[in-house]
């Protein structure tokens, strides 16, 4: 039989029921994004012992008393928060954490006797924690919630491992060669940012340099007059229709236009 060292005053305190307002207070203390919180509607005493202590029948050591609560963090897709399940012992009236530990398959959470739950601590191998409940209904509800969420956590972890394997296979198959990548399309290289060009571009108008018609005509006239005077003064302004003595080999000039066509 378990030897629980609890005083009469402790039992009288545990006999007091937990109000709905106190339950909501602790829920608000632990509630966060993608988290489920269950608050036990009754007080519990926390005991510690070891495997050697159980073998030697040395009993359990009373450590704290408070309200048990279970927090199931399902995690957020794409975030760094891992999925985890934890059990807390909250202080009545404030909700401050008196004790907490992780829950999983290795915790071996069970009820060896009426109103008493045990679990293996994850932080200290060989050490066992025990929760003694004053209300049988409150203890049974906590036990059922813990077992349900541990099973759900196991299924989620298995699904996550399968998804990671699928993602690894997809990544290995989805490699693209550089030769399969096409050149950029609908690409426009902008070298100058001008307000007028931007407005014309937004309005769907063609952008380009603008000229004044008068200035363009004046510049063409000036260029044409200068070019004609230079052409008249140059010896190559007229076509050469006569050959010299050296060219024809004769003493007299020969008219090329009168020569018969060969």
C-alpha positions in Angstrom: 0.0 0.0 0.0 1.2 3.5 -0.8 2.2 5.6 2.2 1.1 9.2 1.5 2.3 11.7 4.0 -0.4 14.3 4.0 -1.7 16.3 7.0 -5.3 16.8 8.0 -5.1 20.5 7.0 -4.0 19.5 3.5 -6.9 17.2 3.2 -9.3 19.9 4.3 -7.9 22.3 1.8 -8.2 19.7 -1.0 -11.8 19.1 0.0 -12.7 22.5 -1.3 -13.9 22.4 -4.9 -12.4 24.4 -7.7 -14.7 27.1 -9.1 -15.2 27.7 -12.8 -13.6 31.1 -12.5 -10.4 29.6 -11.1 -10.4 27.1 -14.0 -10.8 29.9 -16.6 -8.0 31.8 -14.8 -5.5 29.0 -15.2 -6.6 28.3 -18.8 -6.0 31.9 -19.7 -2.5 31.7 -18.0 -1.4 28.7 -20.3 -3.4 29.3 -23.4 -1.5 30.4 -26.5 -1.6 30.0 -30.3 -2.2 26.4 -31.5 -2.4 25.2 -27.9 -5.1 23.1 -26.1 -5.4 23.5 -22.3 -7.2 21.2 -19.9 -7.4 22.2 -16.3 -8.3 19.6 -13.7 -11.4 20.8 -11.7 -9.8 19.6 -8.4 -6.7 20.0 -6.3 -3.9 17.4 -6.1 -0.8 16.7 -4.0 2.5 16.1 -5.8 4.8 13.3 -4.5 8.2 12.1 -5.6 10.0 8.8 -5.1 12.5 6.6 -6.8 12.6 3.0 -8.0 14.8 2.1 -5.1 12.3 3.7 -2.7 9.5 1.7 -4.1 11.5 -1.5 -3.8 12.4 -0.6 -0.2 8.9 0.5 0.7 10.2 3.8 1.9 7.1 5.7 0.7 6.5 8.9 -1.1 7.7 12.5 -0.3 5.2 15.3 -0.5 6.5 18.2 -2.5 3.7 20.6 -3.6 0.0 21.0 -3.8 -1.9 22.7 -6.5 -4.2 22.4 -9.6 -3.0 20.0 -12.4 -3.2 21.3 -15.9 -2.2 19.7 -19.3 -1.1 21.8 -22.2 -0.9 20.3 -25.7 1.0 22.4 -28.1 0.2 21.2 -31.7 2.9 23.5 -33.2 2.5 25.9 -36.1 3.3 24.9 -39.7 6.4 26.6 -40.9 7.5 27.7 -37.4 10.2 26.5 -35.1 7.8 25.5 -32.3 7.8 21.7 -31.9 4.8 19.7 -31.0 4.9 18.8 -27.3 2.6 17.8 -24.4 3.3 18.9 -20.9 1.7 18.6 -17.5 1.8 21.4 -15.0 1.0 21.9 -11.3 -0.4 25.5 -11.0 -0.7 27.5 -7.8 -4.2 28.1 -6.8 -5.2 31.8 -7.0 -2.3 32.9 -9.2 -1.8 30.2 -11.8 2.0 30.3 -11.3 3.8 27.1 -12.3 4.9 25.1 -9.3 6.1 22.1 -11.3 6.0 20.8 -14.9 7.3 17.9 -17.0 6.9 16.5 -20.5 4.5 13.8 -21.4 5.0 11.1 -24.0 4.9 7.3 -24.5 7.9 6.9 -22.2 6.2 8.7 -19.4 4.0 5.7 -18.7 1.3 7.8 -17.2 -1.2 5.5 -15.4 -3.4 5.1 -12.3 -2.1 2.2 -10.2 -4.7 2.9 -7.5 -7.9 4.9 -6.9 -7.3 8.7 -7.0 -3.6 8.2 -7.5 -1.6 8.7 -10.8 2.1 8.0 -11.4 4.5 8.9 -14.2 8.2 8.6 -15.0 10.1 11.9 -15.0 11.7 12.9 -18.3 14.4 15.0 -16.6 15.5 12.6 -14.0 15.7 8.9 -15.0 14.7 6.5 -12.2 12.6 9.1 -10.5 8.8 8.8 -10.3 6.1 11.5 -9.7 2.7 10.8 -8.1 -0.5 12.9 -8.0 -3.0 12.3 -5.3 -6.5 13.6 -6.1 -9.3 14.4 -3.6 -11.9 14.1 -6.3 -12.2 10.7 -8.1 -14.1 12.3 -11.0 -11.4 15.0 -11.5 -8.6 12.4 -11.5 -10.4 10.2 -14.0 -11.0 13.1 -16.4 -7.3 14.1 -16.2 -6.3 10.5 -16.9 -8.6 10.2 -19.9 -7.4 13.5 -21.4 -3.7 12.7 -20.9 -4.1 9.2 -22.6 -6.0 10.7 -25.5 -3.5 13.5 -26.2 -0.5 11.1 -25.9 -2.1 8.9 -28.5 -2.8 11.8 -30.8 0.8 13.1 -30.3 2.1 9.7 -31.4 -0.1 9.7 -34.5 1.0 13.2 -35.4 4.7 12.3 -35.0 4.3 9.3 -37.3 2.5 11.4 -39.9 5.3 14.0 -39.7 8.0 11.4 -40.3 6.1 10.0 -43.4 5.7 13.6 -44.8 9.4 14.2 -44.4 10.2 11.0 -46.3 7.8 12.1 -49.1 9.4 15.5 -49.3 12.9 14.0 -49.5 11.8 11.9 -52.5 10.2 14.8 -54.2 13.3 17.0 -53.7 15.5 14.3 -55.3 13.2 14.0 -58.3 12.6 17.8 -58.8 16.1 18.8 -59.9 16.2 21.1 -62.9 19.1 21.3 -65.3 20.5 24.7 -66.4 19.9 23.8 -70.0 16.1 23.4 -69.3 15.8 27.0 -68.1 14.6 29.3 -70.8 15.8 32.9 -71.4 13.8 35.7 -69.6 10.7 36.8 -71.5 9.0 40.1 -71.4 12.2 41.6 -70.1 13.0 45.3 -70.6 16.4 46.7 -69.5 16.0 50.2 -68.1 19.1 52.3 -68.1 17.5 55.7 -67.3 14.6 56.8 -65.1 13.0 59.9 -66.4 9.7 61.4 -65.4 8.4 62.0 -68.9 9.4 58.5 -70.1 7.7 57.0 -67.1 4.5 58.9 -67.8 4.6 57.9 -71.5 5.3 54.3 -70.5 2.3 54.2 -68.1 0.0 55.8 -70.8 1.1 53.2 -73.4 2.9 55.7 -75.6 6.2 55.0 -77.4 9.1 56.6 -75.7 12.0 58.2 -77.7 13.8 61.5 -78.2 11.6 64.4 -79.1 12.7 67.1 -81.7 11.5 70.5 -82.5 10.4 70.6 -86.2 11.7 74.2 -86.8 15.1 73.3 -85.4 15.2 70.1 -87.4 14.3 72.0 -90.7 16.8 74.8 -90.0 19.6 72.3 -89.3 18.8 70.5 -92.5 18.9 73.7 -94.6 22.3 74.7 -93.1 23.8 71.3 -93.7 22.4 71.3 -97.3 23.8 74.7 -98.3 27.2 74.0 -96.9 27.3 70.7 -98.6 26.3 72.2 -102.1 29.0 74.9 -101.9 31.6 72.5 -101.0 30.6 70.2 -103.8 30.8 73.0 -106.5 34.2 74.0 -105.5 35.6 70.5 -105.4 37.0 69.1 -108.7 35.0 66.0 -108.2 31.7 67.8 -108.4 31.2 67.1 -112.2 31.4 63.8 -113.9 34.5 63.1 -115.9 33.3 62.5 -119.5 36.7 62.9 -121.3 39.9 61.0 -121.0 43.4 62.4 -121.0 46.2 61.5 -123.3 47.5 59.2 -120.6 44.2 57.5 -120.2 43.5 56.9 -123.9 47.0 56.6 -125.3 46.2 59.1 -128.1 47.2 62.7 -128.7 43.7 64.0 -129.1 41.0 63.9 -126.5 38.3 61.3 -127.2 34.6 61.8 -126.4 33.5 58.8 -124.4 29.8 59.4 -125.3 30.5 59.0 -129.0 32.4 55.7 -128.7 30.5 52.7 -129.9 29.5 50.2 -127.4 31.4 46.9 -127.6 
